[in-house]
Amino acid sequence: MGYFDVCVMAGEQAGEESITQILKKRGAAFAVPALGESLIPNSHTSTTSSTASSCDTDFSKDDEQRLKDYVQQLKNDRAAVKLTMLELESVHIDPLNYDLKPRADSQRLDLENAVLMQELMAMKEEMAELKAQLYLLEKEKKALELKLSTREAQEQAYLVHIEHLKSEVEEHQEQRRRSLNSTSSSAGAKDKSGKDSGDSPVISLSDLRSLSDSDLAAELTSALRREKKLKGRVQELVAALERLTKSSEVRHQQSSEFVNDLKRANSNLVAAYEKAKKKHQNKLKKLESQMMAMVERHETQVRMLKQRIALLEEETSRPHTSETSL
């Protein structure tokens, strides 16, 4: 309901009360017009036909009720006419009242979106940190696997070396037994040389001459067998050495790759940290600017509302100039 409607209703009520009081005091007789004629409540002119000299009797209640019914009929007619009219907005209405609620909703949504974006950025940073930790753990796992394979190769080499030492001990013992057997059947002059040959794995020329053909063939067979066994052990040692060399090379290469990957991961983490820090600073500045804008808009709205309240108080305190006169 606008200010004009309030004034109209106040004028109607004041006019009705003034008409009733005047009619009761003066006892005038009114000629009520037909219902089809127009009557404006706020107008200062009204059709009256009264003579003070001819009014001696009081105003009857029927006339008063009929006048009230007519006023009510006029109100109904005015309401019916008002339904067919389009209510225009005043030029002096505060434009902030149009989008006050939508602006509050949009500001709340902007704040919620900013909070969600900040949480999303924090989750992204945590995901990046977890990925970096996973990458480092995978590299450590590969390094441990390589170390384990190197240990296994070293273990195989040590086992081959132990077998080789055992075989050498057995050969020395066999050569000592053979030398002792050969020297026991020889003369006293050969006894000294047999002791020397027990200490050394090589058989001398005098021992070969003293031996028979069967002993010589057996000695050659054992020598060939020992040579073949030694060749096999040498090949095993060479293979073990090659495996150790290859594993050490692979380990060195993987160690260099691991160091390079660590450097790249460190640089990526630093870049990601700087980027996240910059985004966080931008978001913080944006939120600060939005807060400042919200504070300014709030102060502007409060100031406009205060002005409007003062204007309404001034208008309500001003006395009504429109009075219904008869």
ABEGO torsion letter per residue (X at the ends): XBAAAAAAAAAAAAAAAAAAAAAAAAGBBBBBBBAABBBBAABABBBBBBBAAABABBBBAAAAAAAAAAAAAAAAAAAAAAAABBBBBBAABBAAAAAAAAAAAAAAAAAAAAAAAAAAAAAAAAAAAAAAAAAAAAAAAAAAAAAAAAAAAAAAAAAAAAAAAAAAAAAAAAAAAAAAAAAAABBAAAAAAAAAAAABABBBAAAAAABBAAAAAAAAAAAAAAAAAAAAAAAAAAAAAAAAAAAAAAAAAAAAAAAAAAAAAAAAAAAAAAAAAAAAAAAAAAAAAAAAAAAAAAAAAAAAAAAAAAAAAAAAABBBABBBBX
